[in-house]
Amino acid sequence: MKAFFIGTAACVPGAGEEVASFLINDNILVDTGWCNVLKLKDYGLAPEKIEYLILTHLHQDHYLGLPQFLFYLGIGQLTGSYKQNKPLTIIGPSEKLLYILKKTEEFLQLDHYPELIVKINPYILVPGKNYEDDKILLETIPAKHHSGGRMEDALICKLTDKTESRTLCFTGDTSYHPPIADFVRGMPVLIHDSCHTSATDAANIAKTANVGKLYLIHHPSADNDKKLREAKEVFSNSFISESGKSIEV
């Protein structure tokens, strides 16, 4: 099982950067950042292979790239470079998913250009529930993510590729949330937000859970050295997620 980091930055990326997002086994995209489809092409990866899109939550920096991604696939259908064998499964944690998909359709003017329509299977996944099909099992618990004075629907995820029997855990955006440790206990890899959670607290989760490796993501690149130093003081097997690099599970 492989995870390729497309972007690792905080909500506003610097020049040449992309917001936190990664591709699992070439066919599962986690969040779209601002411009994922362009970054995927930059790294020699094929957006056409993506069968699943998991949106950890529905803040703008995690779905801004959705219209570009769907437009790219639609143009691919029109030119013959992309043949859709089954609907693209898009998983998100709230009813806002359907609203965002509808607005994306309107933004792309698909009523005027139906030849660009990509078949989508939207799946609203209530945090704490699971998604499963013949290829993957996605287990979740709610994240602790406040915004605008309210708790956001957001997912902490444990993704199992059933063909490989390998599991990868990731948090999306979350404040320090001790229940994560029980959820990911003994897992080989945890990718943890280090923007809303301090590196020290993320490392405490990893240590308590006895995970194999901790990868910090979603913070300004200028903070890399500081974040890594703080995390390693608590959990020695801590690493910084690096855009354009992959990790194996």
C-alpha positions in Angstrom: 0.0 0.0 0.0 1.4 3.4 -1.1 0.5 6.9 -0.2 1.9 9.7 -2.4 1.8 13.2 -1.0 0.5 15.6 -3.5 0.5 18.5 -1.1 1.3 19.1 2.6 0.8 22.8 3.1 -1.6 24.7 5.4 -4.8 26.2 4.0 -3.1 28.8 1.9 -0.2 27.2 -0.1 3.0 29.0 -0.9 4.5 29.3 -4.4 4.7 25.9 -6.0 3.0 24.2 -3.0 -0.4 22.5 -2.6 -2.6 22.1 0.4 -2.7 18.8 2.3 -3.7 15.9 0.0 -2.5 12.5 -0.9 -3.1 9.7 -3.3 -3.4 6.1 -2.1 -2.5 3.2 -4.4 -3.0 5.5 -7.5 -6.8 5.2 -7.3 -7.9 6.8 -4.0 -7.6 10.6 -3.6 -7.8 12.2 -0.2 -9.0 15.8 -0.5 -8.4 17.9 -3.6 -6.5 20.9 -2.3 -6.6 23.9 -4.5 -5.3 22.4 -7.8 -4.7 18.7 -7.4 -5.2 17.7 -11.0 -2.3 20.0 -12.1 0.0 18.7 -9.3 -0.8 15.1 -10.2 0.2 15.8 -13.8 3.4 17.5 -12.5 4.3 14.4 -10.6 3.6 12.1 -13.6 0.5 10.6 -12.0 -2.7 9.8 -13.8 -5.9 11.5 -12.5 -7.8 9.1 -14.8 -7.0 6.2 -12.5 -8.8 7.7 -9.5 -11.9 5.7 -8.5 -12.5 7.2 -5.1 -12.4 10.7 -3.7 -12.5 11.0 0.1 -13.2 14.5 1.4 -12.2 14.5 5.1 -14.4 17.6 5.6 -15.9 20.3 3.6 -13.8 23.4 4.2 -12.9 25.2 1.0 -9.1 24.4 1.0 -10.0 20.7 0.9 -12.3 20.8 -2.1 -11.4 23.8 -4.2 -9.7 21.5 -6.7 -12.9 19.5 -7.3 -14.2 21.5 -10.3 -10.9 21.3 -12.1 -10.6 17.5 -11.4 -14.1 16.8 -12.7 -13.6 19.1 -15.7 -10.3 17.3 -16.6 -12.1 13.9 -16.5 -15.0 15.3 -18.6 -12.6 16.6 -21.2 -10.9 13.3 -21.2 -14.2 11.6 -22.0 -14.7 14.0 -24.9 -11.3 13.4 -26.4 -11.2 9.7 -25.7 -8.3 9.8 -23.2 -10.6 8.8 -20.3 -13.1 6.0 -20.4 -15.3 5.8 -17.3 -16.0 2.1 -16.4 -17.9 2.9 -13.2 -19.1 6.0 -11.4 -16.5 8.0 -9.4 -17.3 7.4 -5.7 -17.1 10.7 -3.8 -17.3 10.3 0.0 -17.9 13.2 2.4 -19.1 13.6 5.9 -22.2 15.8 5.6 -25.2 16.9 3.5 -23.1 19.8 2.3 -21.4 17.2 0.0 -24.6 17.2 -2.2 -24.7 21.0 -2.1 -21.1 21.3 -3.2 -21.5 18.7 -6.0 -24.6 20.6 -7.2 -22.7 23.9 -7.2 -19.8 22.3 -9.0 -22.2 21.1 -11.7 -23.6 24.6 -12.1 -20.1 26.2 -12.1 -19.0 23.8 -14.9 -22.3 24.6 -16.8 -23.0 20.9 -17.3 -26.6 21.6 -18.3 -25.1 23.4 -21.4 -22.2 20.9 -21.9 -23.7 17.4 -21.0 -20.9 15.7 -22.9 -18.6 16.7 -20.0 -20.7 15.0 -17.3 -18.8 12.5 -15.2 -20.9 9.8 -13.5 -20.6 10.2 -9.7 -21.7 8.0 -6.8 -22.0 10.5 -3.9 -21.8 8.8 -0.4 -22.6 10.8 2.7 -20.6 9.2 5.5 -21.7 10.2 8.9 -18.6 10.4 11.2 -18.5 7.2 13.2 -20.0 5.1 10.4 -18.2 3.0 7.7 -18.1 2.7 4.0 -17.4 -0.7 2.4 -17.4 -2.2 -1.0 -15.5 -5.1 -2.7 -12.2 -3.1 -2.8 -12.0 -0.9 0.3 -13.2 -0.6 3.9 -13.2 3.0 5.3 -13.8 3.1 9.0 -14.3 6.5 10.7 -14.7 8.4 14.0 -15.6 12.1 14.3 -12.8 14.6 14.3 -12.7 17.4 16.8 -12.8 20.4 14.4 -14.4 23.7 15.4 -15.1 26.5 12.9 -17.2 29.6 13.1 -18.2 28.7 16.7 -19.6 25.2 15.8 -18.3 21.7 15.4 -17.7 20.6 11.8 -18.6 17.3 10.4 -15.1 15.8 9.8 -13.7 12.4 9.5 -10.8 10.5 11.2 -10.2 7.6 8.8 -8.8 4.1 8.8 -8.6 2.9 5.2 -8.1 -0.8 4.4 -7.3 -1.9 0.9 -9.0 -5.3 0.8 -6.9 -6.6 -2.1 -3.6 -6.0 -0.1 -4.9 -6.4 3.4 -3.1 -3.2 4.3 -4.4 -0.3 6.4 -3.5 3.4 6.5 -4.8 5.9 9.0 -5.2 9.7 8.6 -6.9 12.5 10.5 -7.9 15.3 8.2 -8.2 18.5 10.2 -8.6 18.0 13.9 -7.7 19.6 17.3 -6.0 17.4 19.8 -8.5 14.4 20.2 -7.4 11.5 22.6 -10.0 9.1 21.1 -7.8 8.9 18.0 -5.3 6.8 19.9 -7.7 4.0 20.5 -9.0 4.2 16.9 -5.5 3.8 15.3 -3.9 1.6 18.0 -1.1 -0.6 16.6 -1.5 0.6 13.1 1.7 0.9 10.9 1.2 4.5 9.8 -0.7 7.6 11.0 -0.9 10.8 8.9 -1.9 13.5 11.4 -2.9 17.1 11.0 -0.3 19.4 12.6 -2.0 22.7 11.9 -4.9 22.5 14.3 -3.0 20.1 16.6 0.4 20.8 17.9 3.2 18.5 16.8 3.7 17.5 20.4 0.0 16.5 20.8 0.1 14.6 17.5 3.2 12.7 18.7 1.4 12.0 22.0 -1.4 10.4 20.1 1.1 8.3 18.1 3.0 7.2 21.2 -0.2 6.3 23.1 -1.5 4.4 20.1 1.9 2.6 19.6 1.7 3.2 15.8 4.6 2.4 13.6 5.3 5.8 12.1 3.8 9.3 12.4 3.7 11.7 9.5 2.9 15.3 10.2 0.9 17.2 7.5 -1.0 20.4 6.8 1.3 23.1 8.2 3.5 25.9 6.7 6.7 24.4 5.2 8.7 27.1 7.1 7.7 25.2 10.3 9.0 21.8 9.2 12.2 21.7 11.3 10.4 23.0 14.4 7.5 20.6 14.1 9.7 17.6 13.5 11.9 18.5 16.5 8.9 18.8 18.8 7.4 15.6 17.6 10.6 13.6 17.9 11.0 14.7 21.5 7.8 12.6 22.3 7.8 10.0 19.5 11.0 9.1 17.8 9.4 7.6 14.7 8.0 11.0 13.6 8.4 12.4 10.1 7.4 15.4 8.0 5.2 14.6 5.0 7.0 15.8 1.9 5.2 16.8 -1.3 6.2 14.7 -4.2 7.3 11.8 -2.0 5.6 8.5 -1.3 5.5 6.2 1.8 4.9 2.5 2.0 2.6 0.7 4.4 
